[in-house]
Amino acid sequence: MFYKSTRNSSIRVSSAQAITQGISADGGLFVPESIPSVSMDEIVKLADMNYSDRAFFVFSKFLTDFSDAEIHYCTDNAYSIKNFETEDITQISHLFDGTYMLELWHGPTCAFKDMALQILPYFLTTSAKKIKLDKKIVILVATSGDTGKAALEGFKDVEGTQILVFYPEQGVSSMQKRQMTTQDGKNVGVCAIKGNFDDCQNGVKAIFTDNEIKSALDRKSMIFSSANSINWGRLAPQIVYYISAYASLVKDEQITAGEKINIVVPTGNFGNILAAYYAKQMGVPVNKLICASNINNVLTDFINTGIYDRNRSFYATCSPSMDILISSNLERLLYILTNGDDVQIKEWFNMLATTGRYEVTDEIKKLLVNDFCAGFCNDSDTKATIHDIYSKYSYTCDTHTAVAVKVYNDYKAKTSDNTKTLIASTASPYKFSSSVLEAIEGKIPDMDEYQMIDHLNGISGYDVPESLAALKNKTKRFNVSIEKDDMKNFVLQNLGL
Ligand SMILES: *Cc1c(COP(=O)(O)O)cnc(C)c1O
């Protein structure tokens, strides 16, 4: 299996090369040149395996340049009970009739990003060895809150790597900020940006392709890579849990083998829902993929009209990890839907960079709505939904997951579609205790972060994740806050260039 750049189909690299590089030199994203298939028999058999072996099965189709022993080394180390709260790694809760929550947040940082970022360091160091890269790998991360911490936990003290994380100073929850600024490890750095997530992401992308920095890095025997979902090594692990969840639903006799399900995903950078799309293309029976946004609803408009237009106000919401106006992974979907038309992709994404807008052809619009539905939800409906499912089902969910539940309820009311449905539950409610408590109790809690955790524990009955409770006794290590135009200098200084 080789990987091509979405902006130049003649670039063809191994998975080890794609993972090490993160992004193609032409600014395109790496995509597998064909999508491997899985049979229903194979999916059903997965149900009797543990999560690590399920992951091995999926990766062996994508990482064909890795040996079996190398893939096992990665999966066994990442998907182990020493990193996750549950032996099963993910958990499925039956919310109401035919509606299931796929809880992806039982890892060390309490968000679904752990599912990929626990394994990415193993993929990356293994890949570097395979291509005989004898350089230090510097991971640059732009985060809307959850990726940063998950990447820091994954890469802390990993030999041969260094990691720098940029987050929007006003754009993350207080728990997210506390998680990042208290991070330990010798090879980590964290920096706040006076700007929003798109500023962080654009800054990081510009540094990746800055020739001055690149040659300075080269002289010091360093190379950049990415832990954002532009890296294929982030996406592949996300395909695993959709296939795995389908197998579990069959095993638990919630669905019959071959029965179609809907999948609802609270979406920001379009990584998580793209992974579900890949799972569908591989053979998981999926009816609709439902893309749920908060009021930064650029994707809702795109799926419904075929026009992507980021020229609009940016809102800080109570689901901050989805406060994004430039969804990078859409580029991969459009590459697939245009049958690998790299010239067309380049044109659209150049337009996005220069005018902030592009419109796809009627043919692509049709293909889009074949697979996808989209909707969005504002903050007051998000909170009302948390309140509603708490009082009806005694289930406490976080703000991002609530966006997905609300958009799904709207979809169901509109279409009367009774297909069984899997909703991606992307964060622990403890990560957003203030909004969750406000939603459930109807008033903004007058407590500090740790009192809120205790209080939410009393209300939800869910165990408090140890990693969050432990933050109380940690000291803040990172205080820096800079203008977005100073990111390049910060990187130069931090790396001693
Ligand atoms: C990152 C994140 C999302 C959005 O996922 P994408 O892959 O960027 O679409 C949703 N919810 C939570 C809690 C997140 O951390």
The ligand as a MOL file (V3000), in Angstrom:
LIG
                    3D

  0  0  0     0  0            999 V3000
M  V30 BEGIN CTAB
M  V30 COUNTS 15 15 0 0 0
M  V30 BEGIN ATOM
M  V30 1 C -11.2330 17.1360 18.4990 0
M  V30 2 C -12.5660 16.9660 19.0740 0
M  V30 3 C -13.7110 16.9270 18.2520 0
M  V30 4 C -13.6420 17.1420 16.7580 0
M  V30 5 O -13.0110 16.0750 16.0930 0
M  V30 6 P -12.4620 16.2530 14.6130 0
M  V30 7 O -11.7500 14.9890 14.2990 0
M  V30 8 O -11.5260 17.4280 14.6600 0
M  V30 9 O -13.6170 16.5090 13.7280 0
M  V30 10 C -14.9340 16.6790 18.8600 0
M  V30 11 N -15.0360 16.5160 20.1970 0
M  V30 12 C -13.9630 16.5540 21.0080 0
M  V30 13 C -14.1540 16.3750 22.4730 0
M  V30 14 C -12.6850 16.7850 20.4800 0
M  V30 15 O -11.6240 16.8170 21.3000 0
M  V30 END ATOM
M  V30 BEGIN BOND
M  V30 1 1 1 2
M  V30 2 1 2 3
M  V30 3 2 2 14
M  V30 4 1 3 4
M  V30 5 2 3 10
M  V30 6 1 4 5
M  V30 7 1 5 6
M  V30 8 2 6 7
M  V30 9 1 6 8
M  V30 10 1 6 9
M  V30 11 1 10 11
M  V30 12 2 11 12
M  V30 13 1 12 13
M  V30 14 1 12 14
M  V30 15 1 14 15
M  V30 END BOND
M  V30 END CTAB
M  END
